[in-house]
Amino acid sequence: MTIFDTNAKMLDRTEAAEYLGVKPLTLLQWAHKRKHIPYYKIGRLAKYKLSDLQEFVNKSKQQVTCDSANG
């Protein structure tokens, strides 16, 4: 059984999209493609935990290396 953190900051789709710098429609499309951003369905609303969004951003980090011969 998962225990929900009652102190977790919850954002609606518009707020979550603003936090990530994308459009709300993008989050909806990602949900349909199962892009690994967990959300909660509360009635007809999608709610996102701020900590889940932060984790998604951290996991999306790309390491860039510079090849000294090319750059």
C-alpha positions as CSV (number, residue, x, y, z in Angstrom):
1,M,0.0,0.0,0.0
2,T,1.3,3.5,-0.9
3,I,1.1,6.1,1.8
4,F,0.3,9.6,0.4
5,D,2.2,12.5,1.8
6,T,-0.5,14.9,3.0
7,N,2.0,17.7,3.1
8,A,3.0,17.3,-0.6
9,K,2.5,20.3,-2.8
10,M,0.0,19.5,-5.5
11,L,-0.2,21.3,-8.8
12,D,-2.9,21.2,-11.5
13,R,-1.9,20.5,-15.1
14,T,-1.6,24.2,-15.9
15,E,0.7,24.9,-12.9
16,A,2.7,21.7,-13.6
17,A,3.2,22.7,-17.3
18,E,4.3,26.2,-16.2
19,Y,6.8,24.7,-13.8
20,L,8.3,22.5,-16.6
21,G,8.1,25.2,-19.2
22,V,5.8,23.3,-21.5
23,K,2.2,23.7,-22.5
24,P,-0.6,21.9,-20.6
25,L,-1.4,20.0,-23.9
26,T,2.1,18.6,-23.8
27,L,1.6,17.1,-20.4
28,L,-1.7,15.6,-21.6
29,Q,0.1,14.1,-24.6
30,W,2.9,12.8,-22.3
31,A,0.3,11.2,-20.1
32,H,-1.1,9.3,-23.0
33,K,2.4,8.2,-24.1
34,R,3.2,7.2,-20.5
35,K,6.2,9.5,-20.3
36,H,6.9,8.7,-16.7
37,I,5.5,11.7,-15.0
38,P,3.3,10.3,-12.3
39,Y,0.0,12.1,-11.6
40,Y,-3.1,11.6,-9.6
41,K,-6.6,11.6,-11.0
42,I,-9.0,13.3,-8.6
43,G,-12.4,13.2,-10.3
44,R,-11.8,14.7,-13.7
45,L,-8.7,16.6,-12.5
46,A,-5.0,15.6,-13.0
47,K,-2.8,16.6,-10.0
48,Y,1.0,16.5,-10.0
49,K,3.2,16.3,-6.9
50,L,5.9,19.0,-7.0
51,S,8.4,16.5,-5.8
52,D,7.6,14.2,-8.8
53,L,8.1,17.0,-11.2
54,Q,11.4,17.9,-9.6
55,E,12.5,14.2,-9.9
56,F,11.4,14.1,-13.6
57,V,13.6,17.2,-14.3
58,N,16.5,15.7,-12.4
59,K,16.3,12.4,-14.3
60,S,16.1,14.3,-17.6
61,K,19.5,15.9,-17.1
62,Q,21.9,15.2,-20.0
63,Q,25.6,15.2,-19.6
64,V,27.4,17.0,-22.4
65,T,31.0,16.2,-23.1
66,C,33.2,18.3,-25.3
67,D,35.6,16.4,-27.6
68,S,38.8,18.5,-27.6
69,A,39.4,17.6,-31.3
70,N,36.0,19.0,-32.2
71,G,35.6,21.9,-30.1
